[in-house]
Amino acid sequence: MKADIQDREDVILLVNSFYKTVLKDDLIQPFFSDHMTSSIKDHMPVMYDFWESVLFDKAIYKGNPMVSHIKLNRKMKIEEMHFNQWVRLWEKTTDSLFTGEIAEKAKKKAHLMKAIIKNKINNSDHPFFIQ
């Protein structure tokens, strides 16, 4: 029986499992293999901090995902199909490992991030854009 996401160890399991899938996905993988500015090894602890911050309201993540995604979009256009696939893979991974309130929060936050990042990317070329 699956349990809910409870701590950083669960976050690490979720993020690692998700990236194993993403790095094999024909649609999403090119963003990581062709356009990442850091190695995946360096990227993973940042993602652990990010998701732990999001899921448990901890202020441990230090970064700006909007800037990173705007820069990435300028190198390789992030289309609706990419966002949708990212969310699908995140939900599938989450559901395969966990069930419960925090697992549901993880899926809802993925949808929220999709909307926010898309909005920021779409408006990033406007002269009065604020990150």
Rosetta constraint file for C-alpha pairs under 8 A:
AtomPair CA 2 CA 97 HARMONIC 6.47 0.50
AtomPair CA 2 CA 98 HARMONIC 5.22 0.50
AtomPair CA 2 CA 99 HARMONIC 5.88 0.50
AtomPair CA 3 CA 97 HARMONIC 7.94 0.50
AtomPair CA 3 CA 98 HARMONIC 5.36 0.50
AtomPair CA 3 CA 99 HARMONIC 5.58 0.50
AtomPair CA 3 CA 100 HARMONIC 6.86 0.50
AtomPair CA 4 CA 98 HARMONIC 5.10 0.50
AtomPair CA 4 CA 99 HARMONIC 4.90 0.50
AtomPair CA 4 CA 100 HARMONIC 4.70 0.50
AtomPair CA 4 CA 101 HARMONIC 6.85 0.50
AtomPair CA 4 CA 102 HARMONIC 6.24 0.50
AtomPair CA 4 CA 103 HARMONIC 6.02 0.50
AtomPair CA 5 CA 10 HARMONIC 5.52 0.50
AtomPair CA 5 CA 11 HARMONIC 6.92 0.50
AtomPair CA 5 CA 98 HARMONIC 6.31 0.50
AtomPair CA 5 CA 99 HARMONIC 7.62 0.50
AtomPair CA 5 CA 100 HARMONIC 7.49 0.50
AtomPair CA 5 CA 102 HARMONIC 5.69 0.50
AtomPair CA 5 CA 103 HARMONIC 5.92 0.50
AtomPair CA 6 CA 10 HARMONIC 6.23 0.50
AtomPair CA 6 CA 102 HARMONIC 7.63 0.50
AtomPair CA 7 CA 11 HARMONIC 6.44 0.50
AtomPair CA 7 CA 52 HARMONIC 7.78 0.50
AtomPair CA 8 CA 12 HARMONIC 6.09 0.50
AtomPair CA 8 CA 48 HARMONIC 7.46 0.50
AtomPair CA 8 CA 52 HARMONIC 6.25 0.50
AtomPair CA 9 CA 13 HARMONIC 6.27 0.50
AtomPair CA 10 CA 14 HARMONIC 6.13 0.50
AtomPair CA 11 CA 15 HARMONIC 6.04 0.50
AtomPair CA 11 CA 48 HARMONIC 6.33 0.50
AtomPair CA 11 CA 51 HARMONIC 6.77 0.50
AtomPair CA 11 CA 52 HARMONIC 6.38 0.50
AtomPair CA 12 CA 16 HARMONIC 5.87 0.50
AtomPair CA 12 CA 48 HARMONIC 5.82 0.50
AtomPair CA 13 CA 17 HARMONIC 5.97 0.50
AtomPair CA 14 CA 18 HARMONIC 6.03 0.50
AtomPair CA 14 CA 93 HARMONIC 7.02 0.50
AtomPair CA 14 CA 94 HARMONIC 6.54 0.50
AtomPair CA 14 CA 97 HARMONIC 7.33 0.50
AtomPair CA 15 CA 19 HARMONIC 6.13 0.50
AtomPair CA 15 CA 44 HARMONIC 7.77 0.50
AtomPair CA 15 CA 47 HARMONIC 7.12 0.50
AtomPair CA 15 CA 48 HARMONIC 6.76 0.50
AtomPair CA 16 CA 20 HARMONIC 6.21 0.50
AtomPair CA 16 CA 44 HARMONIC 7.73 0.50
AtomPair CA 17 CA 21 HARMONIC 6.57 0.50
AtomPair CA 17 CA 93 HARMONIC 6.76 0.50
AtomPair CA 18 CA 22 HARMONIC 6.15 0.50
AtomPair CA 18 CA 89 HARMONIC 6.99 0.50
AtomPair CA 18 CA 90 HARMONIC 6.22 0.50
AtomPair CA 18 CA 93 HARMONIC 5.75 0.50
AtomPair CA 19 CA 23 HARMONIC 5.80 0.50
AtomPair CA 20 CA 24 HARMONIC 6.67 0.50
AtomPair CA 21 CA 25 HARMONIC 6.30 0.50
AtomPair CA 21 CA 89 HARMONIC 7.34 0.50
AtomPair CA 22 CA 28 HARMONIC 6.14 0.50
AtomPair CA 22 CA 29 HARMONIC 5.88 0.50
AtomPair CA 22 CA 86 HARMONIC 7.79 0.50
AtomPair CA 22 CA 89 HARMONIC 7.29 0.50
AtomPair CA 23 CA 28 HARMONIC 7.28 0.50
AtomPair CA 23 CA 29 HARMONIC 4.80 0.50
AtomPair CA 23 CA 32 HARMONIC 7.38 0.50
AtomPair CA 24 CA 29 HARMONIC 6.26 0.50
AtomPair CA 25 CA 29 HARMONIC 5.38 0.50
AtomPair CA 26 CA 30 HARMONIC 7.22 0.50
AtomPair CA 27 CA 82 HARMONIC 6.67 0.50
AtomPair CA 27 CA 85 HARMONIC 7.66 0.50
AtomPair CA 28 CA 32 HARMONIC 7.52 0.50
AtomPair CA 28 CA 82 HARMONIC 6.36 0.50
AtomPair CA 28 CA 85 HARMONIC 7.47 0.50
AtomPair CA 28 CA 86 HARMONIC 7.20 0.50
AtomPair CA 29 CA 33 HARMONIC 6.25 0.50
AtomPair CA 30 CA 34 HARMONIC 5.36 0.50
AtomPair CA 30 CA 35 HARMONIC 7.28 0.50
AtomPair CA 31 CA 35 HARMONIC 5.30 0.50
AtomPair CA 31 CA 36 HARMONIC 6.65 0.50
AtomPair CA 31 CA 72 HARMONIC 7.81 0.50
AtomPair CA 31 CA 76 HARMONIC 7.27 0.50
AtomPair CA 32 CA 36 HARMONIC 5.15 0.50
AtomPair CA 32 CA 40 HARMONIC 7.67 0.50
AtomPair CA 35 CA 72 HARMONIC 6.89 0.50
AtomPair CA 35 CA 75 HARMONIC 7.03 0.50
AtomPair CA 35 CA 76 HARMONIC 7.55 0.50
AtomPair CA 36 CA 72 HARMONIC 7.71 0.50
AtomPair CA 38 CA 42 HARMONIC 6.29 0.50
AtomPair CA 38 CA 43 HARMONIC 6.49 0.50
AtomPair CA 39 CA 43 HARMONIC 6.17 0.50
AtomPair CA 40 CA 44 HARMONIC 6.15 0.50
AtomPair CA 41 CA 45 HARMONIC 7.77 0.50
AtomPair CA 42 CA 46 HARMONIC 7.35 0.50
AtomPair CA 43 CA 47 HARMONIC 6.44 0.50
AtomPair CA 44 CA 48 HARMONIC 6.26 0.50
AtomPair CA 45 CA 49 HARMONIC 6.24 0.50
AtomPair CA 46 CA 50 HARMONIC 6.08 0.50
AtomPair CA 46 CA 61 HARMONIC 7.04 0.50
AtomPair CA 47 CA 51 HARMONIC 6.05 0.50
AtomPair CA 48 CA 52 HARMONIC 5.96 0.50
AtomPair CA 49 CA 53 HARMONIC 5.97 0.50
AtomPair CA 49 CA 60 HARMONIC 5.88 0.50
AtomPair CA 49 CA 61 HARMONIC 4.86 0.50
AtomPair CA 50 CA 54 HARMONIC 6.23 0.50
AtomPair CA 50 CA 60 HARMONIC 7.43 0.50
AtomPair CA 50 CA 61 HARMONIC 4.92 0.50
AtomPair CA 50 CA 62 HARMONIC 7.90 0.50
AtomPair CA 51 CA 55 HARMONIC 5.88 0.50
AtomPair CA 52 CA 56 HARMONIC 5.69 0.50
AtomPair CA 52 CA 57 HARMONIC 7.44 0.50
AtomPair CA 52 CA 58 HARMONIC 6.73 0.50
AtomPair CA 52 CA 60 HARMONIC 7.77 0.50
AtomPair CA 52 CA 61 HARMONIC 7.98 0.50
AtomPair CA 53 CA 57 HARMONIC 5.03 0.50
AtomPair CA 53 CA 58 HARMONIC 4.31 0.50
AtomPair CA 53 CA 59 HARMONIC 5.63 0.50
AtomPair CA 53 CA 60 HARMONIC 5.94 0.50
AtomPair CA 53 CA 61 HARMONIC 6.04 0.50
AtomPair CA 54 CA 58 HARMONIC 7.14 0.50
AtomPair CA 54 CA 109 HARMONIC 7.69 0.50
AtomPair CA 55 CA 102 HARMONIC 6.68 0.50
AtomPair CA 55 CA 105 HARMONIC 6.91 0.50
AtomPair CA 55 CA 106 HARMONIC 6.48 0.50
AtomPair CA 64 CA 68 HARMONIC 6.62 0.50
AtomPair CA 65 CA 69 HARMONIC 6.11 0.50
AtomPair CA 66 CA 70 HARMONIC 6.05 0.50
AtomPair CA 66 CA 117 HARMONIC 6.13 0.50
AtomPair CA 66 CA 120 HARMONIC 6.84 0.50
AtomPair CA 66 CA 121 HARMONIC 7.84 0.50
AtomPair CA 66 CA 131 HARMONIC 6.99 0.50
AtomPair CA 67 CA 71 HARMONIC 6.12 0.50
AtomPair CA 67 CA 131 HARMONIC 7.41 0.50
AtomPair CA 68 CA 72 HARMONIC 6.12 0.50
AtomPair CA 69 CA 73 HARMONIC 5.94 0.50
AtomPair CA 69 CA 117 HARMONIC 7.18 0.50
AtomPair CA 69 CA 121 HARMONIC 7.39 0.50
AtomPair CA 70 CA 74 HARMONIC 6.42 0.50
AtomPair CA 70 CA 120 HARMONIC 7.46 0.50
AtomPair CA 70 CA 121 HARMONIC 5.39 0.50
AtomPair CA 70 CA 124 HARMONIC 7.15 0.50
AtomPair CA 71 CA 75 HARMONIC 6.71 0.50
AtomPair CA 72 CA 76 HARMONIC 6.11 0.50
AtomPair CA 72 CA 77 HARMONIC 7.58 0.50
AtomPair CA 72 CA 78 HARMONIC 7.90 0.50
AtomPair CA 73 CA 77 HARMONIC 4.57 0.50
AtomPair CA 73 CA 78 HARMONIC 5.37 0.50
AtomPair CA 73 CA 121 HARMONIC 7.29 0.50
AtomPair CA 78 CA 82 HARMONIC 6.06 0.50
AtomPair CA 78 CA 83 HARMONIC 7.25 0.50
AtomPair CA 79 CA 83 HARMONIC 6.60 0.50
AtomPair CA 80 CA 84 HARMONIC 6.08 0.50
AtomPair CA 81 CA 85 HARMONIC 6.06 0.50
AtomPair CA 82 CA 86 HARMONIC 6.12 0.50
AtomPair CA 83 CA 87 HARMONIC 6.29 0.50
AtomPair CA 83 CA 114 HARMONIC 6.27 0.50
AtomPair CA 84 CA 88 HARMONIC 6.08 0.50
AtomPair CA 85 CA 89 HARMONIC 6.04 0.50
AtomPair CA 86 CA 90 HARMONIC 6.12 0.50
AtomPair CA 87 CA 91 HARMONIC 6.06 0.50
AtomPair CA 87 CA 107 HARMONIC 7.82 0.50
AtomPair CA 87 CA 110 HARMONIC 6.18 0.50
AtomPair CA 87 CA 111 HARMONIC 6.68 0.50
AtomPair CA 87 CA 114 HARMONIC 7.63 0.50
AtomPair CA 88 CA 92 HARMONIC 6.06 0.50
AtomPair CA 89 CA 93 HARMONIC 5.99 0.50
AtomPair CA 90 CA 94 HARMONIC 6.02 0.50
AtomPair CA 90 CA 107 HARMONIC 7.13 0.50
AtomPair CA 90 CA 110 HARMONIC 7.45 0.50
AtomPair CA 91 CA 95 HARMONIC 5.98 0.50
AtomPair CA 91 CA 107 HARMONIC 5.70 0.50
AtomPair CA 92 CA 96 HARMONIC 6.08 0.50
AtomPair CA 93 CA 97 HARMONIC 6.50 0.50
AtomPair CA 94 CA 98 HARMONIC 5.78 0.50
AtomPair CA 94 CA 99 HARMONIC 7.85 0.50
AtomPair CA 94 CA 103 HARMONIC 6.46 0.50
AtomPair CA 94 CA 106 HARMONIC 7.67 0.50
AtomPair CA 94 CA 107 HARMONIC 7.43 0.50
AtomPair CA 95 CA 99 HARMONIC 6.43 0.50
AtomPair CA 95 CA 103 HARMONIC 7.58 0.50
AtomPair CA 98 CA 103 HARMONIC 6.03 0.50
AtomPair CA 99 CA 103 HARMONIC 5.57 0.50
AtomPair CA 99 CA 104 HARMONIC 7.35 0.50
AtomPair CA 100 CA 104 HARMONIC 6.21 0.50
AtomPair CA 101 CA 105 HARMONIC 6.18 0.50
AtomPair CA 102 CA 106 HARMONIC 6.13 0.50
AtomPair CA 103 CA 107 HARMONIC 6.55 0.50
AtomPair CA 104 CA 108 HARMONIC 6.23 0.50
AtomPair CA 105 CA 109 HARMONIC 5.96 0.50
AtomPair CA 106 CA 110 HARMONIC 6.29 0.50
AtomPair CA 107 CA 111 HARMONIC 6.60 0.50
AtomPair CA 108 CA 112 HARMONIC 6.31 0.50
AtomPair CA 109 CA 113 HARMONIC 6.00 0.50
AtomPair CA 110 CA 114 HARMONIC 6.13 0.50
AtomPair CA 111 CA 115 HARMONIC 6.40 0.50
AtomPair CA 112 CA 116 HARMONIC 6.19 0.50
AtomPair CA 113 CA 117 HARMONIC 5.81 0.50
AtomPair CA 114 CA 118 HARMONIC 5.98 0.50
AtomPair CA 115 CA 119 HARMONIC 6.10 0.50
AtomPair CA 116 CA 120 HARMONIC 6.14 0.50
AtomPair CA 117 CA 121 HARMONIC 6.03 0.50
AtomPair CA 118 CA 122 HARMONIC 6.02 0.50
AtomPair CA 119 CA 123 HARMONIC 6.17 0.50
AtomPair CA 120 CA 124 HARMONIC 5.72 0.50
AtomPair CA 120 CA 131 HARMONIC 7.24 0.50
AtomPair CA 121 CA 125 HARMONIC 7.96 0.50
AtomPair CA 123 CA 129 HARMONIC 6.46 0.50
AtomPair CA 124 CA 129 HARMONIC 5.69 0.50
AtomPair CA 124 CA 130 HARMONIC 7.90 0.50
AtomPair CA 125 CA 129 HARMONIC 7.05 0.50
